[in-house]
Amino acid sequence: KKNFKWLLGEEVHSVLRQLQEILKEASHRFNLPASSSEGPVKQENFILGSSNVDQVKGVLTLQGDALCQADINLKMPRNNQLVHFAFRDDKQWKLQQIQDARNHVNQAVYLLTNRSANYQFKTGCEVLKLMDAVMLQLTRARNRLTTPATLSLPEIASSGLTKMFTPSLPPDILVNFYINLNKVCLTVYQLHPLQPSSTKNFRPAGGSILHNPGAMFEYGSQRYEVSHVHKVECVVPWLNDALVFFTVSLQLCQQLKDKVR
């Protein structure tokens, strides 16, 4: 009974303080200012590349949860012609995964800090409930970065991303950006329009993170087949830090739950 009283009175608060510190660090990694008085978020440039693909090269400019510039060169496989396109100056693309992950982290911080400093836990059940709520937010934050959304090709074609470039993207090119773990990924799909007289058996592709050559879809009144897929990515170090903080925090929560049980 004495041990348990000590656990509720001392150990729990010690772990909560540790969690607050770690998660505030995680929140800072998303480096989005909480108020406008903190000034704008710094811009970071990342080079897109892949060791085995020289078909697509480019530079991304990331500002917090927004891609504020994407400068991309694409070598067309058919004729080796080089196509260059970049975001229009008045456009930014919000990376919803980063925004959502940050919101979940802030929710976890709120759960840990919304009681007075001298608050005393009465029961183990109360601690378990708090840990479960914090772990739920942290798991959601982590999942948003580790599990990109599955999209169908018509969804990619109709997303606002296709309208952000200058010069405009050719009708036979689709692009998609997403976060996967600690990387920003760019997928470029080159399309082949199917003729109405085509004898190919048309099977529209479903939702996927990454579509393969041969995938078919209909958009507008035109049917297309994916002829080439290029995927390039860049590592964002602070996303890696955030994922480490999530893992350490989840372990701390689990350890405290085990002790209370």
C-alpha positions in Angstrom: 0.0 0.0 0.0 2.9 2.3 0.9 4.6 1.6 -2.4 1.5 2.2 -4.3 0.9 5.5 -2.5 4.5 6.5 -3.4 3.9 5.5 -7.0 0.8 7.7 -7.3 2.4 10.6 -5.4 5.9 10.6 -6.8 6.6 8.3 -9.7 3.6 9.2 -11.8 4.4 13.0 -11.6 8.0 12.3 -12.5 7.0 10.3 -15.6 4.4 13.0 -16.6 7.1 15.7 -16.4 9.4 13.6 -18.6 6.6 13.1 -21.1 5.8 16.8 -21.2 9.5 17.6 -21.9 9.8 15.0 -24.7 6.5 16.0 -26.3 7.3 19.7 -26.2 10.5 18.9 -28.0 8.5 16.9 -30.5 6.1 19.8 -30.9 9.1 22.2 -31.5 10.3 19.9 -34.3 7.2 20.7 -36.3 8.5 24.2 -35.9 5.2 25.9 -36.6 4.9 29.0 -34.4 2.1 28.9 -31.9 1.5 32.6 -32.5 2.3 35.2 -35.2 4.5 37.0 -32.7 7.1 34.2 -33.0 7.7 35.2 -36.6 7.5 33.1 -39.7 8.7 29.5 -39.9 12.1 29.1 -41.6 12.2 27.6 -45.1 14.2 24.5 -45.7 15.4 23.2 -49.1 15.6 19.5 -49.8 17.0 17.8 -52.9 14.8 15.1 -54.4 16.6 12.1 -55.6 17.0 8.5 -55.9 20.1 6.5 -56.6 18.6 4.6 -59.5 16.4 7.3 -61.1 17.7 10.2 -63.1 14.4 10.6 -64.9 13.1 13.0 -62.2 15.2 15.5 -60.3 14.1 18.5 -58.2 14.3 20.7 -55.2 11.5 21.1 -52.6 11.1 24.0 -50.2 9.4 23.1 -47.0 8.1 25.6 -44.5 6.6 23.8 -41.5 3.6 21.8 -42.9 3.6 23.5 -46.3 5.5 22.9 -49.5 6.0 26.4 -50.6 8.0 25.6 -53.7 8.7 22.5 -55.8 11.0 22.8 -58.8 11.0 19.6 -60.9 12.8 18.4 -64.0 11.4 15.4 -65.8 13.1 13.5 -68.6 10.4 12.0 -70.9 11.3 8.4 -71.6 9.7 8.5 -75.1 12.0 11.2 -76.6 14.4 12.1 -73.7 12.9 15.6 -73.9 13.4 17.5 -70.6 10.3 19.1 -69.1 10.6 21.6 -66.3 7.7 22.7 -64.0 7.6 24.5 -60.7 4.9 25.8 -58.2 3.4 29.1 -59.1 4.6 31.9 -56.8 1.2 32.4 -55.3 0.7 28.7 -54.4 1.5 26.5 -51.5 0.6 22.8 -50.9 -0.3 21.9 -47.4 1.0 18.5 -46.2 -2.0 17.4 -44.2 -0.2 14.5 -42.6 2.3 16.9 -40.9 -0.5 19.2 -39.8 -2.5 16.3 -38.3 0.5 14.7 -36.6 1.3 18.0 -35.0 -2.3 18.5 -33.8 -2.2 15.1 -32.1 1.1 15.9 -30.4 -0.4 19.2 -29.1 -3.5 17.3 -27.9 -1.2 14.9 -26.0 0.7 17.8 -24.4 -2.7 19.4 -23.4 -3.8 16.1 -21.7 -0.6 16.0 -19.7 -0.6 19.7 -18.6 -4.3 20.5 -18.0 -4.2 19.8 -14.3 -2.6 21.9 -11.5 1.1 21.1 -10.5 0.0 19.8 -7.1 -2.8 17.6 -8.4 -2.8 14.2 -6.6 -4.0 11.0 -8.4 -6.4 9.1 -6.2 -6.5 5.7 -8.0 -4.4 3.7 -10.4 -7.4 3.6 -12.7 -7.2 7.4 -13.1 -3.5 7.1 -14.2 -4.3 4.2 -16.7 -7.1 6.3 -18.2 -4.7 9.3 -18.7 -2.0 7.1 -20.2 -4.5 5.5 -22.6 -5.7 8.9 -23.8 -2.1 10.1 -24.3 -1.1 6.9 -26.1 -4.1 7.2 -28.4 -3.0 10.7 -29.5 0.7 9.6 -29.9 -0.3 6.5 -31.9 -2.5 8.6 -34.2 0.4 11.1 -34.6 2.8 8.4 -35.6 0.3 6.7 -37.9 -0.3 9.9 -39.8 3.4 9.9 -40.7 3.9 6.2 -41.2 0.7 5.5 -43.2 0.2 7.6 -46.3 -3.4 7.8 -47.7 -4.4 5.5 -50.5 -5.7 7.5 -53.4 -7.3 6.4 -56.7 -5.8 7.9 -59.9 -8.9 10.0 -60.6 -8.6 11.4 -57.1 -4.9 12.4 -57.8 -6.0 13.8 -61.2 -8.7 16.0 -59.6 -6.6 17.1 -56.6 -5.7 20.8 -56.5 -2.0 19.8 -56.8 -2.2 19.4 -60.6 -3.3 23.1 -60.9 -0.3 24.5 -59.0 2.4 24.4 -61.6 3.8 26.8 -64.1 3.9 26.0 -66.9 0.8 23.8 -66.5 1.3 20.1 -66.3 0.8 18.3 -69.6 -2.4 16.3 -69.6 -0.4 13.0 -69.7 1.4 13.7 -66.4 0.1 13.3 -62.8 2.0 14.1 -59.6 1.4 13.3 -56.0 3.2 14.3 -52.8 3.0 12.5 -49.5 4.9 11.8 -46.3 6.2 8.3 -45.6 8.0 8.0 -42.2 10.7 10.7 -42.3 10.5 11.3 -46.0 8.6 13.6 -48.4 7.9 11.5 -51.5 7.0 12.7 -55.0 5.4 10.3 -57.5 5.2 11.2 -61.1 2.9 9.2 -63.3 3.2 9.4 -67.1 0.0 8.4 -68.8 -0.9 6.9 -72.2 -4.4 7.9 -73.4 -6.4 4.8 -74.5 -8.1 5.2 -77.8 -11.9 4.4 -77.9 -11.1 1.7 -80.5 -8.5 0.1 -78.1 -9.1 -3.6 -77.6 -7.4 -3.6 -74.2 -9.6 -5.0 -71.5 -10.3 -1.8 -69.4 -10.1 -2.5 -65.6 -10.0 0.7 -63.5 -7.5 0.6 -60.7 -8.6 1.1 -57.1 -7.0 3.2 -54.3 -3.3 2.8 -53.7 -0.4 4.6 -52.2 1.7 3.9 -55.3 0.2 2.8 -58.6 2.1 0.6 -61.0 2.6 0.8 -64.8 -0.4 -0.7 -66.5 -2.9 0.8 -64.0 -6.0 2.2 -65.9 -8.5 4.9 -65.0 -11.1 7.1 -66.5 -11.0 10.9 -66.0 -13.4 13.3 -67.7 -14.4 11.3 -70.7 -10.9 10.0 -71.4 -9.5 6.6 -70.4 -5.8 6.4 -69.5 -3.2 3.8 -68.8 -0.1 4.5 -66.6 3.0 4.0 -68.8 5.8 5.0 -66.4 6.1 5.7 -62.7 8.9 7.6 -61.1 9.2 8.0 -57.3 11.8 10.2 -55.7 12.1 11.3 -52.1 14.0 13.4 -49.6 14.7 12.7 -45.9 13.5 15.4 -43.5 15.6 15.1 -40.4 13.2 16.7 -38.0 10.4 14.2 -39.0 12.9 11.5 -38.0 13.4 13.2 -34.6 9.6 13.5 -34.1 9.1 9.7 -34.8 11.8 8.9 -32.2 10.1 11.1 -29.6 6.8 9.4 -30.3 8.4 5.9 -29.8 10.2 6.9 -26.5 7.0 8.5 -25.2 4.8 5.5 -26.0 7.4 3.3 -24.2 7.3 5.6 -21.1 3.5 5.5 -21.0 3.5 1.7 -21.3 6.1 1.3 -18.5 4.0 3.4 -16.2 0.9 1.5 -17.0 2.7 -1.8 -16.3 3.9 -0.5 -12.9 0.4 0.8 -11.9 -1.2 -2.6 -12.9 
